[in-house]
């Protein structure tokens, strides 16, 4: 349902949506060029993409929000999101920046952890993708790849729970960062199976984008970004109301956002 709504937003605003995907695909290509001979670092960087994805999709949330409110969106909506340092009353507002920095810190921590794990325990130097395939992924009698995946999952799970609706919530309403994170955790705890399926879909679609030499990210990034906005709208009850997702999927337990910033 959320992916279908995300696809609808892409069709309504293709230039803005696909531009986001193209920029991130080009950034990934730049990383590959810079670190192609240091795959022990590149593997962590690409997997760390999953951690900071909610920040990178902020502009897409703004596009979906504008489409819902006004029926149209522009680059001004995106730039206002990235450059918004005050609220509608002129008071300083750095919530998106602070939360973005926290996710960036988590992503950096995983990149360094991944690099250390691979360089310390791989039987040979991992400089190229072929080295990673031969000595980590396909190595017999060595559980390094399984442990790498397990550790990544253990570290990614709390980040996903903290951010699955937090970033769009911060964009949409004047709530504190901590309250947005707590609301995100409540969403996951009250909807464990749908959220597990959603996390798996995000992972599979992102891997598909990587597997197509990053070209698929041009479409995958906006699709997941717009869909994540609609997930938030279905999962978090509007202030003083009920879930307003039209035709929301059955079986979801919407939660009420925490108290707004005073």
Phi, psi and omega in degrees: 000312181293321178295322178296318177293324176297319177296323177298319179293323177298317181294327180282333183218066188293321184296309180297317184294308184289335175297318176302313180297320181295319180298316181290325177295319178294323177296319176297320178297322177297318177300318181296319179294318184288325187240024182297334178263009177228061187294338176299332177269323183295323180300318178292323181295316181290320177289330176292343176304324181296329184287317185267003182305320180301327177289315182296337182268006184303318179297326178290323174301317181297322179296312180298321179296316179293322177298322180288323184277318188242347183083005179207164178212157181216172178297336178297324178296321180290312181296324178295329178290311183290331185252016183276111179240011176212154180273187184293346179261005179085004179278150182300133182222101180243025184298314180297320180295315181296316179293322177299320178294322177297317178292322177297322177296318178296318179296319178296320178300320179291320179302314181292320178296316179298314181297318180295318181298314183290315183291328183279325189247348176291138183291341179223165178296134181254093183252332183233161177306323180296325178295320179296317179296316186284315190260349179240301185291316187256007182293133180268142179070014181229125183262022183299315182295318179297319179292324178298315178294317181297314180296319178298319178294319179298321180283328184282329185301309179294330177293318177299314181297329182279340190236355189301326174235359187295315184294311176297328177295317178295325178291324189271330188221155182276063178256158179286157180301314181299319180293325177295319178294317179296321177297319179297318177296320179297320177302314182292317182293329180272347179225058188299316183290310177301323180290326176294318177296319180296317178299319179295320178296317178300314181297312183295317180293323178293318176298323177297321176297320177292321185292342179264034181057035177075351181296322181297339179295336179303325178262322185295317183300307178294327179299312180289325179296309178297319180297324179294326176297315181291329174298315178300317182294330178280331191263341183243124183290130175299153181304124177071016183219202178238171180305131187250014177289119181290124181066037182301149180300143178290157174086005179265140176255107178285148179239159179269136179295153179293173184299141180288163177295134179262000000 
